[in-house]
Amino acid sequence: MRTSRRGAVDPFIVMDVMEAARAAEATGRRIVHMEVGQPGTPAPAAARAALARAMAQDALGYTVALGLPDLRARIARHYRDRHGVALDPARVVVTTGSSGAFLLAFAALFDAGERVALASPGYPSYRQILRASSLVPVDLPARAEAGFQPGPEDVAAVPDLAGLILASPANPTGTVLPRDRLAALIGVATARGAAVISDEIYHGLTYGDRAVSALEIEAAGGGAAVVVNSFSKYFSMTGWRVGWMVVPEALLRTVERLQQNLFICPPHASQVAALAAMDATDELEANRRVYAANRARLLAALPAMGLTRFAPPDGAFYLYVDVSEVTDDSRTLAARLLDDAGVAVTPGLDFDPARGHRWLRLSYARSEADIAEGIDRLGRFLGRC
């Protein structure tokens, strides 16, 4: 059978780890999940209640392609309340998760063969969705001393640049771009005629200053970006597959046509739940406090295990840890941790094919009890290495 070259993407390793963990659990083993970026909590209670009411009253058929108008308006109000940005709801597009938003953005912005830059380490699916779209990902090797985020000079050095993907807070590192650096990155890209896509799906999950949205830079006259966000992380709705994007007005009809044909519309049921989730602030902030406690526990425990170098975890719910004192093969180490210690973690090769063999990503998105148990198991395992 013939296959396409663009279909020959690398596996998403964390999903392979997740499957191996599931198989281990099927044999009766207790596995501590520190691999996947998934909250251990369900969707907010108000979201589940709103959907139950809707299911009793509505067929929940197709919505209009761009999403429920009430949800788009509520998302626009979110930017006013949290970021001080007056946003026209017409620019908001509800999507089938952030993955759907990236597909729409790449199709709307780029032609086959064009070059799109992204930080390495970074979310692996950026690279693979670009390849599956017949685009060329260009890695920007980010340095520890620069917070594992690219600098304007890195972007300026890329020839034939068509686009730039930024992430703040970033996956796998949790690092956050300060306002001046975000503005400088957007500025140097737009000055070259390149499109900017700002991945903001971990907004709401910071442990100091809040993260700055690219929409704030735009409002200050610093250049426009396509903003991508999701209900998966802060709103604890990973499996509901609902996200959003904010696009410049000139791009809206193009994105609408693509959405009509690729997805028809986002899932109606998920949109109903998402609208209610946006007002579940007390529950969502309680979740964030759990992540903050888990983060503090990990930061205190890792040096005692001999793991002293990691990215500054300003946001998200990950620690990206240098394990070169233990191994130069993070994939084998991750497999051993699962088999011998019952702890699922993600090898850094998922995020950085060139340097990730020296790194692991630890997710602390589960309960405090789970993370405490995971830390105990990690410590005992590493004590034997």
Secondary structure by P-SEA (a helix, b strand, c coil): cccccccccccaaaaaaaaaaaaaaaacccccccccccccccccaaaaaaaaaaaaccccccccccccaaaaaaaaaaaaaccccccccccccccccaaaaaaaaaaacccccbbbbbcccccaaaaaaaaaacbbbbbccccccccccccaaaaaacccccbbbbbcccccccccccaaaaaaaaaaaaaacbbbbbbccccccccccccccaaaaaaacccccbbbbcccccccccccccbbbbbcccaaaaaaaaaacccccccaaaaaaaaaaccaaaaaaaaaaaaaaaaaaaaacccccccccccccccccccccccccccccaaaaaaaaaacccbbbbccccccccccccbbbbbccccaaaaaaaaaaaaaaaaac
